[in-house]
C-alpha cells in the first residue's frame, strides 16, 4: 500500500490555489478552517480531517486522486480517457456533452 506524503499533498494544494489566484486566507475561509491550519496543511506539518480534505477537493475543483497521488489531469482528460474523444465531425456533440456534465456537477455541488 502506498503511503501518503503530506508534504507533496500540501504542495499540490498550494499549486492549485496559486493557479486560481487565491490567497491562503481565501481558501481557508472557503474551507471553514483557520489561516494557520491552512499553512500547516500546505507545508504538510499537520494532517487534516476527511471533512476538510473533501471540502478542499470541492473548493479547488480537483479530484481526490489528484491531491493524494499527483494525478493532475484536468477533468476533460479524465472524461476523454474513460470514453475516448469523439471524431472531428462529432466535436459539437462532444462539447455539448461536456457542458451538460459540467452543469450536472455544478448542481450536485450545490446539493452537498
Backbone as CSV, one residue per row, in Angstrom:
resi,resn,N_x,N_y,N_z,CA_x,CA_y,CA_z,C_x,C_y,C_z
1,UNK,0.843,-1.183,0.000,0.000,0.000,0.000,0.889,1.249,0.000
2,UNK,0.557,2.175,-0.863,1.334,3.404,-0.992,1.058,4.335,0.193
3,UNK,2.115,4.912,0.752,1.947,5.824,1.887,1.695,7.239,1.416
4,UNK,0.877,7.953,2.170,0.594,9.345,1.854,1.796,10.214,2.189
5,UNK,2.114,11.133,1.296,3.177,12.100,1.522,2.504,13.458,1.728
6,UNK,2.366,13.861,2.990,1.613,15.076,3.319,2.292,16.341,2.807
7,UNK,3.606,16.315,2.674,4.314,17.478,2.116,3.937,17.637,0.638
8,UNK,3.925,16.529,-0.098,3.549,16.588,-1.517,2.084,16.978,-1.674
9,UNK,1.218,16.452,-0.823,-0.194,16.819,-0.879,-0.332,18.322,-0.650
10,UNK,0.352,18.835,0.351,0.312,20.272,0.636,0.833,21.102,-0.518
11,UNK,1.907,20.626,-1.160,2.441,21.340,-2.319,1.439,21.376,-3.467
12,UNK,0.732,20.273,-3.665,-0.286,20.238,-4.723,-1.412,21.220,-4.420
13,UNK,-1.836,21.253,-3.167,-2.882,22.190,-2.762,-2.415,23.618,-3.038
14,UNK,-1.190,23.928,-2.642,-0.627,25.270,-2.853,-0.584,25.620,-4.341
15,UNK,-0.123,24.672,-5.170,-0.039,24.916,-6.611,-1.402,25.246,-7.201
16,UNK,-2.396,24.460,-6.857,-3.734,24.673,-7.411,-4.296,25.996,-6.911
17,UNK,-4.098,26.281,-5.641,-4.573,27.547,-5.059,-3.954,28.728,-5.797
18,UNK,-2.658,28.653,-6.050,-1.974,29.758,-6.730,-2.437,29.901,-8.176
19,UNK,-2.681,28.788,-8.856,-3.193,28.846,-10.223,-4.534,29.578,-10.247
20,UNK,-5.340,29.355,-9.221,-6.634,30.025,-9.130,-6.498,31.493,-8.706
21,UNK,-5.291,31.877,-8.289,-5.065,33.257,-7.868,-5.604,33.561,-6.481
22,UNK,-5.742,32.533,-5.663,-6.296,32.696,-4.315,-5.177,32.800,-3.293
23,UNK,-5.435,33.579,-2.262,-4.530,33.621,-1.114,-4.829,32.414,-0.220
24,UNK,-3.906,32.127,0.683,-4.167,31.073,1.675,-5.407,31.430,2.485
25,UNK,-5.525,32.697,2.831,-6.649,33.147,3.644,-7.976,32.900,2.935
26,UNK,-8.033,33.178,1.632,-9.273,32.974,0.880,-9.664,31.499,0.880
27,UNK,-8.697,30.623,0.611,-9.001,29.189,0.600,-9.384,28.708,1.990
28,UNK,-8.688,29.181,2.999,-9.013,28.787,4.376,-10.452,29.162,4.708
29,UNK,-10.852,30.383,4.347,-12.230,30.817,4.620,-13.240,29.973,3.859
30,UNK,-12.947,29.651,2.601,-13.854,28.812,1.814,-14.022,27.428,2.453
31,UNK,-12.965,26.962,3.120,-12.983,25.626,3.726,-13.417,25.641,5.189
32,UNK,-13.583,26.830,5.755,-14.012,26.917,7.146,-12.934,26.533,8.149
33,UNK,-11.673,26.792,7.782,-10.568,26.499,8.688,-9.742,27.765,8.888
34,UNK,-8.857,27.744,9.865,-8.038,28.921,10.141,-6.907,29.046,9.127
35,UNK,-6.433,30.267,8.968,-5.287,30.533,8.098,-4.063,29.752,8.592
36,UNK,-3.891,29.703,9.891,-2.768,28.969,10.481,-2.815,27.489,10.086
37,UNK,-3.994,26.893,10.205,-4.135,25.477,9.861,-3.910,25.264,8.367
38,UNK,-4.389,26.184,7.520,-4.167,26.068,6.076,-2.664,26.068,5.782
39,UNK,-1.917,26.917,6.475,-0.467,26.936,6.301,0.160,25.601,6.655
40,UNK,-0.300,25.012,7.748,0.203,23.689,8.153,-0.129,22.629,7.106
41,UNK,-1.336,22.677,6.566,-1.736,21.703,5.537,-0.820,21.840,4.324
42,UNK,-0.596,23.076,3.875,0.229,23.279,2.687,1.692,22.898,2.923
43,UNK,2.155,23.017,4.147,3.530,22.605,4.455,3.619,21.110,4.775
44,UNK,2.495,20.467,4.992,2.469,19.049,5.315,2.851,18.750,6.744
45,UNK,2.717,19.745,7.626,3.123,19.554,9.019,1.972,19.122,9.925
46,UNK,0.740,19.191,9.418,-0.413,18.694,10.172,-1.345,17.959,9.234
47,UNK,-2.002,16.949,9.766,-2.968,16.172,8.985,-4.343,16.811,9.116
48,UNK,-5.100,16.743,8.033,-6.455,17.303,8.038,-7.475,16.181,8.189
49,UNK,-8.658,16.551,8.606,-9.747,15.579,8.705,-10.246,15.243,7.301
50,UNK,-10.984,14.165,7.200,-11.588,13.776,5.930,-12.551,14.866,5.460
51,UNK,-13.298,15.462,6.392,-14.219,16.545,6.023,-13.469,17.710,5.389
52,UNK,-12.341,18.087,5.977,-11.544,19.190,5.432,-10.981,18.807,4.070
53,UNK,-10.522,17.570,3.920,-9.994,17.107,2.641,-11.060,17.176,1.549
54,UNK,-12.248,16.695,1.858,-13.346,16.724,0.881,-13.689,18.167,0.514
55,UNK,-13.725,19.046,1.515,-14.024,20.452,1.250,-12.947,21.067,0.366
56,UNK,-11.688,20.766,0.632,-10.598,21.267,-0.216,-10.764,20.786,-1.656
57,UNK,-11.059,19.513,-1.838,-11.276,18.985,-3.193,-12.404,19.732,-3.888
58,UNK,-13.494,19.943,-3.175,-14.651,20.627,-3.753,-14.299,22.065,-4.112
59,UNK,-13.694,22.797,-3.187,-13.382,24.207,-3.426,-12.325,24.385,-4.513
60,UNK,-11.353,23.490,-4.563,-10.302,23.582,-5.580,-10.729,22.972,-6.916
61,UNK,-11.894,22.311,-6.904,-12.431,21.648,-8.099,-11.425,20.644,-8.666
62,UNK,-10.952,19.773,-7.777,-9.956,18.769,-8.143,-10.361,17.441,-7.508
63,UNK,-10.067,16.343,-8.180,-10.459,15.060,-7.593,-9.452,14.616,-6.536
64,UNK,-9.880,13.722,-5.702,-9.069,13.272,-4.572,-7.762,12.637,-5.022
65,UNK,-7.800,11.835,-6.087,-6.571,11.200,-6.581,-5.529,12.239,-6.972
66,UNK,-5.973,13.336,-7.543,-5.032,14.383,-7.951,-4.290,14.943,-6.740
67,UNK,-5.004,15.174,-5.657,-4.347,15.711,-4.462,-3.515,14.649,-3.747
68,UNK,-4.039,13.447,-3.651,-3.337,12.407,-2.902,-2.102,11.872,-3.611
69,UNK,-2.217,11.619,-4.911,-1.169,10.894,-5.621,-0.510,11.684,-6.743
70,UNK,-1.009,12.871,-7.042,-0.367,13.693,-8.064,-0.862,13.466,-9.466
71,UNK,-1.983,12.780,-9.614,-2.591,12.594,-10.930,-3.309,13.893,-11.276
72,UNK,-2.579,14.863,-11.848,-3.072,16.218,-12.027,-3.734,16.451,-13.378
73,UNK,-4.340,15.432,-13.955,-5.012,15.617,-15.232,-6.278,16.440,-15.034
74,UNK,-6.542,17.365,-15.944,-7.801,18.097,-15.856,-8.963,17.153,-16.089
75,UNK,-10.140,17.544,-15.645,-11.306,16.662,-15.735,-11.633,16.302,-17.168
76,UNK,-11.356,17.178,-18.146,-11.640,16.846,-19.542,-10.815,15.640,-19.987
77,UNK,-9.559,15.583,-19.566,-8.691,14.471,-19.941,-9.193,13.186,-19.292
78,UNK,-9.665,13.287,-18.052,-10.211,12.120,-17.369,-11.418,11.577,-18.119
79,UNK,-12.314,12.461,-18.537,-13.506,12.038,-19.286,-13.099,11.425,-20.621
80,UNK,-12.161,12.052,-21.318,-11.708,11.514,-22.591,-11.093,10.139,-22.405
81,UNK,-10.380,9.957,-21.313,-9.774,8.659,-21.042,-10.811,7.572,-20.807
82,UNK,-11.943,7.947,-20.200,-12.991,6.965,-19.926,-13.764,6.611,-21.186
83,UNK,-14.110,7.610,-22.005,-14.977,7.375,-23.154,-14.313,7.599,-24.499
84,UNK,-13.152,8.195,-24.493,-12.471,8.471,-25.754,-13.011,9.722,-26.418
85,UNK,-12.144,10.433,-27.089,-12.522,11.649,-27.801,-13.297,11.265,-29.044
86,UNK,-14.360,11.977,-29.314,-15.177,11.734,-30.493,-14.410,12.140,-31.749
87,UNK,-14.853,11.650,-32.882,-14.255,12.024,-34.157,-14.498,13.506,-34.416
88,UNK,-13.750,14.075,-35.330,-13.805,15.505,-35.622,-15.219,15.979,-35.929
89,UNK,-15.976,15.214,-36.739,-17.319,15.657,-37.102,-18.276,15.658,-35.912
90,UNK,-17.909,14.976,-34.839,-18.755,14.918,-33.654,-18.313,15.894,-32.561
91,UNK,-17.398,16.818,-32.879,-16.884,17.750,-31.876,-17.987,18.568,-31.225
92,UNK,-18.978,19.000,-32.009,-20.063,19.802,-31.444,-20.854,19.006,-30.415
93,UNK,-21.153,17.747,-30.715,-21.903,16.934,-29.763,-21.046,16.625,-28.531
94,UNK,-19.755,16.444,-28.731,-18.856,16.194,-27.609,-18.798,17.415,-26.690
95,UNK,-18.661,18.595,-27.273,-18.627,19.827,-26.486,-19.945,20.016,-25.733
96,UNK,-21.065,19.688,-26.357,-22.366,19.774,-25.684,-22.400,18.804,-24.507
97,UNK,-21.888,17.609,-24.706,-21.838,16.615,-23.639,-21.030,17.148,-22.453
98,UNK,-19.873,17.755,-22.732,-19.030,18.307,-21.672,-19.782,19.402,-20.922
99,UNK,-20.466,20.293,-21.626,-21.224,21.364,-20.956,-22.327,20.782,-20.076
100,UNK,-22.997,19.751,-20.549,-24.055,19.106,-19.757,-23.458,18.488,-18.492
101,UNK,-22.332,17.797,-18.627,-21.714,17.157,-17.472,-21.241,18.194,-16.451
102,UNK,-20.709,19.326,-16.922,-20.300,20.386,-16.007,-21.515,20.947,-15.266
103,UNK,-22.630,21.099,-15.974,-23.848,21.604,-15.343,-24.343,20.648,-14.271
104,UNK,-24.317,19.370,-14.573,-24.743,18.367,-13.590,-23.824,18.417,-12.370
105,UNK,-22.524,18.525,-12.604,-21.576,18.600,-11.487,-21.836,19.838,-10.637
106,UNK,-22.116,20.969,-11.277,-22.410,22.194,-10.530,-23.672,22.033,-9.683
107,UNK,-24.690,21.389,-10.236,-25.924,21.155,-9.485,-25.658,20.251,-8.292
108,UNK,-24.855,19.206,-8.503,-24.544,18.274,-7.412,-23.754,18.976,-6.313
109,UNK,-22.846,19.885,-6.662,-22.078,20.622,-5.653,-22.997,21.437,-4.773
110,UNK,-24.015,22.023,-5.361,-24.935,22.873,-4.602,-25.788,22.064,-3.644
111,UNK,-26.021,20.793,-3.942,-26.833,19.946,-3.082,-26.063,19.416,-1.884
112,UNK,-24.727,19.423,-1.977,-23.888,18.849,-0.912,-23.797,19.762,0.256
